[in-house]
Amino acid sequence: MLLTSSIQRDIQLLLYDQQNAPNPRRVRIFFAEKEIAYDRKQINIVQGENLSPEFLSINPRGRLPALVLDDGTVLDESVAICRYVEELYPDPPLMGTDTLSRARIEARQRHIEFDGLLPASEVYRNAYPRFQTRGVGGNVGVINAIPDLVTRGKTLMSNFFARLEEDLNHSPYIAGEEFSIADITALCTLDFATTSARIPFPINCPAIQRWYQTVSARPSATA
């Protein structure tokens, strides 16, 4: 399915996407904050469409998202795609405005990925029956799920929520005073963890709840 945004475009972009997957959503929210237009083609990961010859000809790693540029160049990895767009459309800035803010946002972004998104993905991949022989995403062959990783992932998510609560007690957003790509990653992580991975929302964390209500209310959150 090919979907087209109605926003005025400067360049032609085609995003290979899956609506419910967290990493493509990170890119969609980033694009929405920048108010840039792009086309979308949906790839169903659960049904294995990301491992089809057609998609592997686009991204041999078999992972989403993938962005195809005007000249046929393909970019993969969510943050790499966002950085490309940030360079073209610097306003509003979502990856920092000076050396220190860029470093802080990058650090917090990586914290969210490693401490939150990765263990949430482990819970989902190793618990969902359709991924019994696809315990690792992408074009890596048959890798069986490991049930013990579900327990480990849930423990790591508890630690993640505790640290996030402490951080958000000291700043309104993940990386400080301004909304950034780190908030986008954190929002996608929480939504993916609490829906797809079925990890309970941290209801005893008022700072997380305050932050979550704020970022979820942004129009881009529905992208």
Salt bridges, closest charged atoms under 4 A:
ASP17 OD1 - ARG28 NH1 2.74
ASP17 OD2 - ARG40 NH2 2.87
GLU33 OE2 - ARG218 NE 2.93
ASP39 OD1 - ARG9 NH2 3.54
GLU54 OE2 - LYS41 NZ 2.96
ASP76 OD2 - ARG61 NH1 3.11
GLU77 OE2 - ARG61 NH1 2.93
GLU86 OE1 - LYS34 NZ 2.64
GLU106 OE1 - ARG83 NH2 3.40
GLU113 OE2 - ARG26 NH2 2.63
GLU113 OE1 - ARG110 NH1 2.63
ASP115 OD2 - ARG163 NH2 3.61
GLU122 OE2 - ARG152 NH2 2.86
GLU166 OE2 - HIS170 NE2 2.95
ASP167 OD2 - ARG108 NH2 2.93
ASP191 OD2 - ARG25 NH1 2.72
